[in-house]
Every structure is written in C-alpha cells, then in structure tokens.
C-alpha cells in the first residue's frame, strides 16, 4: 500500500466536502483509488 502525505489526505477530503465532486472524480483527480478516498473520508469523520 502506498503511503500518502497528510497534506494530500487533507486536500482529498476538502475537495470532496465542497459538495460538487463525486468520490470517483476526486480519485481520478489525485490518481488514487476510490477505496482510498472512502477510507480518508471515514478517518476524517471519526
């Protein structure tokens, strides 16, 4: 598993939470998997 920086994780969550982008679109933008985006969102909510 690739380790991504906390800065990247924050950007992913921030862009998704702006409300106008899907998980798939965020994943494509950052070239990461949709499951990685979902994991970041879950971790952020805790």
N, C-alpha and C positions, 0 to 999 in steps of 0.2 A: 504494500500500500504506500502510495506517495504521501509525503508529509508536506502540507501546505502551510504557509505563514499565517499567523493570526491576522495580519492585515488583509490578506486575501479572503479569509473567512468572514471578516467584518464587512468587506465590500460585497461579497455574495449575499449575505443576509440583508444588508442595507438596500441593495438594488431590488431584491425580491419584495421587501416590505414596503417599497414605494407604491406597490399595488398595480402596476401596469405591465408586469412582465411575468411570464409563466416560469415554472421550475425548469422546464426544458430549455427555454430561451436563455435563462441565466446560465445553465450548464454549458450550453453551446458557446455563449459569450466568453466564458472563462476556460473553456476546453476541459471541463471536468464532467464526471458522470452525474446523472440526475440523482442517484442514490447518495452521492457525496453532498449535493445541495440539500437534500432532505435531512441528512444527518446534521449538517451545520444548523439548519433551522430548528431541529429538535433540541440540539445542545443549547442554542441561544434562548429558547423558551424556558429552559429549566432554571 
